[in-house]
């Protein structure tokens, strides 16, 4: 009976160790994904700002074109 208890205890301890290692690995994966997400959010923000600038420049140029057409046609 004592031997069976010891075997069961060892089995559970190995399982707990295995689960701890998996948990640590998941923690590393989560950190990596969070870092990638932060980089992608920064890139998306940068691209959005660039798009706003291009859109604003395009509107400005369109307004200038209309003014030049009115003045020179």
N, C-alpha and C positions, 0 to 999 in steps of 0.2 A: 504494500500500500504506500509506504514512504517513497519507494522508488518511482511509482507511478506519479505521485505528487511532484517529485523532483523533475521528472520528465515533462510533466504538464507545465511546471513553472519555467523550465528552460524553453519550451515551445512558445509560451507567451512572451517571454523576454526577447526571444529572437524576432517574434512578430512585432513587438513594440519597437525594437531597434530598426527593423525594416521600415515600419511606418514613420519613424522619426526621420530616417534618411529620405524617404519620399517627401515628407513635409518640408525638409530643408531644400530639396531640389525644387519643389513647387514655389518656395519662397524666392529662390534665385530666378526662376523663370518669371515670376510675377514682377520682380524688380527690373528685369531686362525688358519686359513688355511695357512697363510703366515708363522706362527711359525712352524706348522707341516711340511711345505715344506722345511724350513731351516733345520730342524732336519733330514728329509729324505735325503736332499742333502749332509749333513755331513756324514750320514751313508753310502750313496752311494760312496762318496769319500773315506771313510775309507775302504770299501770293495774293491774298485778298487785298492787302494794301497796294500792291503793284497794280492790280486790276482797277482799283478805285482811281489811282493816278492816271492810268491809261484812259479810263472812261472820262475822267475830268478833262484831260488833255484833248480827247476826241471832241467832247462837247465844245470846248474853247475854240478848236480849229473849225468846227462846223459853224459856230457863230461868226467867226472872222470871215469865213468863206461867204456867208450870207451878206455881211457888211460890204465886202469887196465887190460882190456881184451887184449890190444895190448902187455902189458908187461908180463902178466902171462899166456898167452895161446900160 
